[in-house]
Amino acid sequence: MEIEIIREKLGAHVPEQADQAGEAHASVAIVFREGNQSIEVLLIERAVREGDPWSGHMAFPGGRLESSDDSSRSTARRETFEEVGIELANAEYLGRLDDIVGNPRASSTLVVAAHAFFLVESQEFELAPKEVQHAFWFPLPDMLEEARSVEYEMAHRPEAVYPGILVGIPDRHVVWGLTYRFLENLLNVLGHSIPGTPPRP
């Protein structure tokens, strides 16, 4: 999986943007870099906070649109810098995925955009400890390993089981929920599918 292919596929993708006037909006940044073996993607482990519906979850850096943001893309850049200290001003912009409307059971209806960037120059993490407890780069092709496709059970709702991707410590570093959906969409755009899920047309 090479950056040239990612650049071509995302550049040709026409994203579906949710028309949810009056709803809250947020953005995430899908940040790529060239790793030693393959293209890597930035993942964060959110801080554990009482009352936060995303407490401790694996995610992409991101957050809610603020009045100072002139676009959802600006939100993704700002939040990435605030949460992990990565500046995307000089990163290559690759494109946008389809918007996703968040689960209203987790919070009020939230429209989330995802913007992809390619980080050319290496940067060190500077985590905002109140928001992020851990951040790391993960090889994108490894997301397609069948052994990494797992079922995720929510601690407070063991009856609810969700598809997930294991990216680190079992039962802790599992991508699921909204982030999983964005990863699934990304891989579909790139012509791949997560093991056990059919590719979307």
ABEGO torsion letter per residue (X at the ends): XBAAAAAAAAAABBBBBBBBBGBBBBBBBBBBBBBAABBBBBBBBBBBBBGBAABGBBBBBEEBBBAABABAAAAAAAAAAAAAGBBAAABBBAEBBBBBBBBAAABBBBBBBBBBBBBABBBBBBBBAAABABBBBBBAAAAABAAABBBBBBAABAABBBBBBBABBBGABBBBEAAAAAAAAAAAAAGBBBBGBBBBX
